[in-house]
Amino acid sequence: MKVKIEKGIPIPPRGRSRVNKVRKYDFLDDLEIGDSFIVVGANEVPRTFQAMKARNMRMTQRIIEDHGDRKKNKWRIWYTGPFKKAESVAPPATASLHAQR
């Protein structure tokens, strides 16, 4: 078997190649708190949630049209604000616990 060796070819990023295409969830970057949009199909809700979570955006969703078919149902999704950072609580100092005994 004869193989052609090539040098200097860059490695493309992981995932699907989207050369010259608009990314599906780029519109999320333009949302302000309280803005909403509609998605069709129950499968789009968790996908949108993951895209928003990756951008530190919290969402709330409600079904607005139930057609009895999960693929045709419409959901409204609201941007409700950023996720709050977990407040770190420092454990009590061990020395002070031993001094109380």
N, C-alpha and C positions, 0 to 999 in steps of 0.2 A: 504494500500500500504506500502510495506517495502522498505526503502531507506537505502543504505549503506553510512555512513558518513566516509569521508576520510580526513586526516589531512596532511599538509605539501606538497600538490601538487602545484607546481609553476604555475603561470598564464602565458600562452604563449603570445608573442607579437601580436599586432593587425595585421590584414591582413592574407594573405595565409601563411600557414606554409611551409617553404622551407628548411626543415631539410636535410642536406647533398646535397643540390642542389646549383648550381651556380646561382646567381641572374641575371636576364635578362640584366640589364643595368650596371653591374659592369665594363664592358669594358670601359665605359665613363671615369672612373678614370685614365685610361692610355693615354687618348688623349692629344695631344699638340696642341697649336694654329695652325690652318691651316690644321690639319688632317681632313679626311672625311671618310664617310662610306655610305653604301647603305641600305635602308629599302624598303620593298615591301608592298604596300597597303597604301592608304591614311590615314587609321586609325592609322598607326604606327607613322606618323609624329607628331601629337599632343601628343601622349604618350611619344615619345622620347623627345619632347620639355619639357614636365613636368619633366621628369627624369633629363634632363640637367639643367633646372631652379632650381631644388632642390639642385643641386651641384654648383650653381652660374656660370653656363656656358651659354654663348650666342651662338646661332646657326643661320645658314642661310641654306635654303633648296631650291633645284631646282628639277623639274621633269626631269628625263633623259630618261624614256621610257613610252610613253603614249599608252596603249593598248586599250583605250576606256572603260576599266573596272577598276573602282577605286581599286578593290581588287588585281589587277595584275600590276598596275602602279608601277614603280620604282622611288624612290627619292634618291638623294644624299644630305647628310647633312654634313655641315662643322662646325667645332668648331672655332668660330671667336674671342673668348676671354671671360674674365669674364664680368659680368654686372658691370657697374660703379655705385658706391654708390652715392646716391643723395647728392649733396652738400647742407648742411643746411645753409640758409641765415637767419641771425638773424634780427628780425624786428627792425626798428629804435627805439631808446630810447624815451619813452614818454616825459620825462623831456625836452629833447632837442627840441621836436616839440612845446611844450608849450612856451619855451623861445623865439622861433622865432616869435610868434604872437604878 
